[in-house]
Amino acid sequence: MDIRMVDVLDDDDFAAWHAVFDAGYRVGRVDPPIWTVAELLVSYRDPDRSWEHELFAAVEDGVVVGAAEVEYPLRDNQNLAEFGIAVPAEHRRRGIGSALYDAVAARITELGRPVIGTAVNQPVNAPEEPGVAFLTKRGLTRRNTEARRVLRLPVEPSLLDRMERRALERSGGYRITTWRDSCPDEYAEQYAQLKALLSVQAPLGELDYELEHWDVERLRAEERVTAEQRRTILTAVAVAPDGTLAGHTQIAIPGLEAHKAYQWDTLVLPDHRGHRLGALLKLINLRRLAEFRDRDRIETWNALQNDHMNAINDELGFETVEHFEEWQSGSAD
């Protein structure tokens, strides 16, 4: 068995890697969200990306039997590299995952990044995933856990009405503005800063993660990539009485994946909390999602300790299908 790097500019090489990565990540999981070949190629080949991606394949007799990825930030968090390893069920327990780990760990050492991160997806009411023992043996520890939750659509309008009335009772003085896909120029600089703050103001547990660097250039680059991936983005922002942005939320609707939508960022800045803006933003965006009648479910991720957001999702009827465990080893210190 050989471990080699994958050429993301070679369509066939990348497709072979993706097929194995996809198969390995699906084992034992409930309808997992996995990006399509076309979506990933847009991101990985983009010249203005904020993360670098390096792909590895385990090959036996010319056949890919295991897949791995190393990714690391280019604009911030220069101490960090993250990895993922996927081995299809029929190729497990043969040392393929260990060989791929050795390759990615060596590469991360070469990059000089002391903090190594990855994730374990643990379905609820299921035996412990083998990745837990695998990572523990190699010195990684669980630093944060998020619940991956699914809400079946459409949401009962009367429920949205009740929740929105309660939110409006506390949100006086704020107004909600929405857009589709590209942020209006008048908000672009402020909105880029909101995107940055989410990286450290979302509950992170014990993760070693620094404030991301966002500016208008990065915001526009992300919007361009998302458009090329054929993803529609619904954004709602709360505007404070002084005209500044107080919070935001996003829903992504992938054009290359049927039926699903994804709840992305939701953040209300600390000085503006207590006005039920998070709930109001999510409710308004859910009403907008109803226009996409082909979508029958929306997925979201929230840290287990994020009591406020979890309470909103509980009331809406989201159900937990698995836990997204974030693991790290090393420290920037």
C-alpha positions as CSV (number, residue, x, y, z in Angstrom):
1,M,0.0,0.0,0.0
2,D,1.2,3.5,-0.9
3,I,0.2,6.8,0.5
4,R,0.3,9.6,-2.2
5,M,-0.9,13.1,-2.6
6,V,-3.9,13.7,-4.8
7,D,-3.8,16.3,-7.6
8,V,-6.9,18.5,-7.2
9,L,-6.4,19.8,-10.8
10,D,-6.9,16.2,-12.1
11,D,-10.6,15.5,-12.4
12,D,-10.2,11.7,-12.4
13,D,-7.7,11.7,-9.5
14,F,-10.0,13.9,-7.4
15,A,-13.1,11.9,-8.2
16,A,-11.5,8.7,-7.1
17,W,-10.4,10.3,-3.8
18,H,-13.8,11.8,-3.2
19,A,-15.7,8.5,-3.8
20,V,-13.7,6.8,-1.1
21,F,-13.8,9.8,1.3
22,D,-17.6,9.9,0.8
23,A,-18.0,6.2,1.4
24,G,-15.9,6.2,4.5
25,Y,-17.6,9.2,6.0
26,R,-21.1,7.6,5.5
27,V,-20.4,4.5,7.5
28,G,-22.8,4.2,10.4
29,R,-24.1,7.7,10.1
30,V,-27.6,9.2,9.5
31,D,-27.8,10.8,6.1
32,P,-24.6,12.7,6.6
33,P,-24.0,16.1,4.9
34,I,-21.1,15.7,2.5
35,W,-20.1,18.2,-0.1
36,T,-20.3,17.1,-3.7
37,V,-17.3,16.7,-6.1
38,A,-18.4,19.9,-8.0
39,E,-18.8,22.0,-4.8
40,L,-15.4,20.9,-3.4
41,L,-13.6,21.5,-6.6
42,V,-14.8,25.1,-6.8
43,S,-13.4,25.7,-3.3
44,Y,-10.2,23.7,-3.6
45,R,-9.2,25.4,-6.9
46,D,-10.1,28.9,-5.9
47,P,-7.0,31.2,-5.9
48,D,-8.3,33.4,-3.1
49,R,-9.2,30.7,-0.6
50,S,-8.6,31.4,3.1
51,W,-7.8,27.7,3.8
52,E,-5.3,25.4,2.1
53,H,-6.3,21.8,1.4
54,E,-4.0,18.9,0.8
55,L,-5.4,15.5,-0.1
56,F,-3.9,12.0,0.5
57,A,-4.9,8.7,-0.9
58,A,-4.1,5.2,0.3
59,V,-3.6,3.1,-2.8
60,E,-3.4,-0.7,-3.3
61,D,-2.9,-2.2,-6.7
62,G,-3.9,1.1,-8.3
63,V,-7.2,1.3,-6.3
64,V,-7.9,4.0,-3.7
65,V,-8.8,2.3,-0.4
66,G,-8.6,5.2,2.0
67,A,-8.7,9.0,1.9
68,A,-7.4,11.8,4.0
69,E,-7.3,15.6,4.0
70,V,-5.2,18.2,5.7
71,E,-6.5,21.8,5.8
72,Y,-5.0,24.8,7.4
73,P,-5.9,28.5,7.6
74,L,-3.9,31.0,5.5
75,R,-5.1,34.3,7.0
76,D,-5.1,33.5,10.7
77,N,-4.7,30.7,13.3
78,Q,-1.2,30.0,11.9
79,N,-0.6,27.5,14.7
80,L,-3.5,25.2,13.5
81,A,-3.9,22.4,11.0
82,E,-6.9,20.1,10.8
83,F,-7.3,16.7,9.2
84,G,-9.9,14.1,8.3
85,I,-9.5,10.4,7.6
86,A,-12.1,8.2,5.9
87,V,-11.9,4.5,5.2
88,P,-14.8,2.5,3.7
89,A,-16.2,-0.3,5.8
90,E,-14.8,-3.1,3.6
91,H,-11.3,-1.8,4.0
92,R,-11.3,-1.1,7.7
93,R,-9.1,-2.9,10.4
94,R,-6.2,-3.3,8.0
95,G,-4.0,-0.5,9.2
96,I,-5.1,1.9,6.4
97,G,-6.4,4.6,8.8
98,S,-3.1,4.4,10.8
99,A,-1.0,4.7,7.7
100,L,-3.0,7.8,6.6
101,Y,-2.7,9.3,10.1
102,D,1.1,8.9,10.0
103,A,1.2,10.6,6.6
104,V,-1.0,13.6,7.7
105,A,0.8,14.0,11.0
106,A,4.1,14.1,9.3
107,R,2.9,16.7,6.9
108,I,1.5,18.8,9.7
109,T,4.8,18.6,11.6
110,E,6.5,19.7,8.4
111,L,4.1,22.7,8.2
112,G,5.2,23.7,11.7
113,R,1.7,23.8,13.1
114,P,1.6,22.7,16.7
115,V,-2.2,22.4,17.2
116,I,-3.8,19.5,15.4
117,G,-7.5,19.2,15.1
118,T,-10.1,16.8,13.8
119,A,-13.7,15.6,14.4
120,V,-15.6,12.5,15.3
121,N,-19.3,12.2,14.3
122,Q,-21.1,10.1,16.9
123,P,-24.7,9.1,16.1
124,V,-27.0,9.1,19.0
125,N,-28.0,5.8,20.6
126,A,-25.2,4.1,18.8
127,P,-22.0,2.3,20.0
128,E,-19.0,4.6,20.5
129,E,-17.3,5.4,17.2
130,P,-13.9,3.7,16.7
131,G,-12.5,7.2,16.1
132,V,-12.6,7.9,19.8
133,A,-10.1,5.2,20.7
134,F,-8.1,5.9,17.6
135,L,-7.6,9.6,18.5
136,T,-7.1,8.9,22.2
137,K,-4.3,6.5,21.5
138,R,-2.6,9.3,19.5
139,G,-2.9,11.9,22.2
140,L,-5.8,14.0,21.0
141,T,-8.6,15.0,23.5
142,R,-12.2,16.0,23.1
143,R,-12.4,19.8,23.4
144,N,-15.9,20.6,22.3
145,T,-19.2,18.9,21.3
146,E,-21.9,20.1,19.1
147,A,-25.3,18.5,18.4
148,R,-26.2,18.0,14.8
149,R,-29.9,18.5,14.6
150,V,-32.5,18.2,11.8
151,L,-35.9,19.9,11.5
152,R,-38.5,18.6,9.1
153,L,-40.1,21.1,6.8
154,P,-42.4,22.9,6.5
155,V,-42.7,24.3,10.0
156,E,-46.2,24.8,11.3
157,P,-47.0,28.5,10.6
158,S,-48.9,28.9,13.9
159,L,-45.7,27.9,15.8
160,L,-43.7,30.5,13.9
161,D,-46.4,33.1,14.6
162,R,-46.3,32.4,18.4
163,M,-42.6,32.5,18.6
164,E,-42.3,35.6,16.5
165,R,-44.9,37.5,18.6
166,R,-42.8,36.7,21.8
167,A,-39.6,37.9,20.1
168,L,-41.2,41.1,18.8
169,E,-42.2,42.0,22.4
170,R,-38.5,42.3,23.3
171,S,-36.9,43.6,20.1
172,G,-38.3,47.1,19.9
173,G,-35.9,49.6,18.4
174,Y,-34.2,47.0,16.2
175,R,-35.1,46.3,12.6
176,I,-34.5,43.3,10.5
177,T,-33.0,43.5,7.0
178,T,-32.6,40.6,4.7
179,W,-30.7,39.8,1.5
180,R,-30.1,36.9,-0.8
181,D,-26.5,35.9,-1.7
182,S,-24.4,39.1,-1.8
183,C,-24.2,41.5,1.1
184,P,-25.1,45.1,0.2
185,D,-22.2,47.4,0.0
186,E,-23.5,49.5,2.8
187,Y,-23.1,46.7,5.3
188,A,-20.2,44.8,3.8
189,E,-17.5,46.1,6.2
190,Q,-19.6,45.5,9.3
191,Y,-20.8,42.2,8.1
192,A,-17.2,40.9,7.5
193,Q,-16.5,41.8,11.2
194,L,-19.6,39.8,12.3
195,K,-18.3,36.8,10.4
196,A,-14.9,37.2,12.2
197,L,-16.5,37.5,15.7
198,L,-18.5,34.3,15.2
199,S,-15.2,32.4,15.2
200,V,-14.5,33.2,18.9
201,Q,-18.0,34.2,20.3
202,A,-19.6,30.9,19.4
203,P,-19.2,28.5,22.3
204,L,-15.9,26.7,21.7
205,G,-15.4,24.7,24.9
206,E,-11.7,24.1,25.3
207,L,-10.7,24.5,21.7
208,D,-7.6,26.4,20.8
209,Y,-8.8,28.8,18.2
210,E,-8.1,32.4,17.6
211,L,-10.1,35.2,16.0
212,E,-10.4,34.8,12.3
213,H,-9.3,37.7,10.0
214,W,-12.2,38.9,7.8
215,D,-12.4,41.9,5.6
216,V,-14.6,42.9,2.6
217,E,-12.2,41.1,0.2
218,R,-12.6,37.8,2.0
219,L,-16.4,38.3,2.2
220,R,-16.7,38.9,-1.5
221,A,-14.4,35.9,-2.2
222,E,-16.6,33.6,-0.1
223,E,-19.7,34.9,-1.9
224,R,-18.2,34.3,-5.3
225,V,-17.2,30.7,-4.4
226,T,-20.7,30.1,-3.0
227,A,-22.3,31.3,-6.2
228,E,-20.1,29.1,-8.3
229,Q,-21.1,26.1,-6.0
230,R,-24.7,26.9,-6.9
231,R,-25.6,27.6,-3.3
232,T,-28.2,30.2,-2.4
233,I,-27.6,32.0,0.8
234,L,-30.4,33.7,2.7
235,T,-29.1,36.3,5.2
236,A,-31.0,38.2,7.9
237,V,-29.4,40.9,10.0
238,A,-30.6,42.9,13.0
239,V,-29.9,46.6,12.7
240,A,-29.6,48.5,16.0
241,P,-31.2,51.9,16.6
242,D,-27.8,53.6,15.8
243,G,-27.6,51.9,12.4
244,T,-24.9,49.3,13.3
245,L,-25.3,45.6,12.9
246,A,-26.3,43.8,16.1
247,G,-26.5,40.2,14.8
248,H,-27.1,38.0,11.8
249,T,-28.1,34.5,10.7
250,Q,-27.7,32.6,7.4
251,I,-29.4,29.6,5.7
252,A,-27.6,27.9,2.8
253,I,-29.6,26.1,0.1
254,P,-27.3,23.9,-2.0
255,G,-28.3,23.7,-5.7
256,L,-26.4,20.4,-6.2
257,E,-28.0,18.6,-3.2
258,A,-31.7,17.8,-3.2
259,H,-34.2,18.4,-0.3
260,K,-31.8,19.8,2.3
261,A,-31.0,23.3,3.6
262,Y,-28.4,24.2,6.2
263,Q,-28.6,26.7,9.1
264,W,-25.3,28.4,9.1
265,D,-24.0,31.3,11.3
266,T,-26.2,32.8,14.0
267,L,-24.7,35.5,16.2
268,V,-25.9,38.4,18.3
269,L,-23.2,40.6,19.7
270,P,-23.0,40.7,23.5
271,D,-24.2,44.3,23.9
272,H,-27.4,43.5,22.0
273,R,-28.4,40.2,23.7
274,G,-31.5,39.9,25.8
275,H,-33.8,41.2,23.0
276,R,-34.6,37.8,21.5
277,L,-32.9,38.9,18.3
278,G,-31.4,35.4,17.7
279,A,-34.9,33.9,17.7
280,L,-36.4,36.7,15.6
281,L,-33.6,36.4,13.0
282,K,-34.0,32.6,12.7
283,L,-37.8,32.8,12.5
284,I,-37.7,35.4,9.7
285,N,-35.2,33.3,7.7
286,L,-37.2,30.2,8.2
287,R,-40.2,31.9,6.6
288,R,-38.1,32.9,3.6
289,L,-36.9,29.3,3.3
290,A,-40.6,28.3,2.8
291,E,-40.3,29.7,-0.7
292,F,-38.1,26.7,-1.6
293,R,-40.8,24.1,-1.7
294,D,-38.4,21.3,-2.7
295,R,-36.6,21.4,0.7
296,D,-38.0,19.0,3.3
297,R,-35.5,19.4,6.1
298,I,-32.9,21.9,7.5
299,E,-29.9,20.9,9.5
300,T,-28.0,22.9,12.2
301,W,-25.1,22.5,14.6
302,N,-24.9,24.0,18.1
303,A,-22.6,23.5,21.0
304,L,-24.2,21.5,23.8
305,Q,-23.5,24.4,26.2
306,N,-25.3,26.9,24.0
307,D,-28.4,26.9,26.1
308,H,-30.1,29.8,24.5
309,M,-29.8,28.6,20.9
310,N,-30.6,25.0,21.9
311,A,-33.8,26.2,23.6
312,I,-34.9,27.9,20.4
313,N,-34.2,24.8,18.3
314,D,-36.0,22.6,20.8
315,E,-39.1,24.8,20.5
316,L,-38.9,24.7,16.7
317,G,-38.8,20.9,16.8
318,F,-35.2,20.1,15.8
319,E,-34.1,16.6,16.6
320,T,-30.6,15.5,17.4
321,V,-29.2,12.8,15.1
322,E,-25.6,12.8,16.1
323,H,-22.9,14.6,18.0
324,F,-20.1,16.4,16.3
325,E,-17.1,16.1,18.6
326,E,-14.1,18.4,18.1
327,W,-10.8,16.9,19.1
328,Q,-7.3,18.6,19.3
329,S,-3.8,17.9,20.5
330,G,-1.0,20.3,21.1
331,S,-1.2,24.0,22.1
332,A,0.0,27.3,20.7
333,D,1.8,28.0,23.9
